[in-house]
Amino acid sequence: MIVVDASVAVKWFIPEPGEEDAGKLLSGTQQLIAPALIRLEVTGALIRRFREGHLTEQRAREGAQTWETMLRNRILHLIPDAELYDDAVQLAFLARHTLADCLYLAAAKRLDTAVITADQPMHDRGIRAYSKIEFLGGTQMN
């Protein structure tokens, strides 16, 4: 099992560096897990890319529909945010990072598994609080 954050999951819908490695996670054998927050974050990213002119409305809507179907089909196991909240608060202080991102760290820590991100600040700060954080291949660390 492995925890994926929204920066990875959004690559399943938007062509950008790292999309191939992100896609491999979907076809792999590991169970994919995330805090329930990921539902809003991925849909929000699709809408933001539409607003910014990087995606057509049709493509953004199709991505959002596909994402909801994937969640209904349990392609990704979601952990309720409330179950992770207390640990995430502690990790946010340790990492000096956002509470939202620390929900992913809390999920990984709870399950004693890795979390994969394509977000460099998440990686760089998160590693202060949880050592099993990996940067998605195919993306550039600055």
C-alpha angles and dihedrals in degrees: 000000000000136000115231124194128216093262087065099039093052088061087068086071108026125059106236139124111304096027092121094053090044089052091053089062089060093052094040129099098245120103110244118224136181141159113269089252088080090076091066096036096056094044089046091052091052091051091046091052088051092049090050091051097247094114132034116242090247093052092047092049092047090050091050091049092048090049091053090049091051090052093047088051090050096238082149124035110225123211115204110253091227090064090056100038101097093047091044091055091053092046091048090058093046094046095036086226140123120297092228093058091044090062086071091050090048091052092050093045092049090053095037091234139119127276119213122209138171090199110101097201088050089052097043096046097032093058088065089067104027124025098200096078119124132192115231114252119243092041127097124246110208 
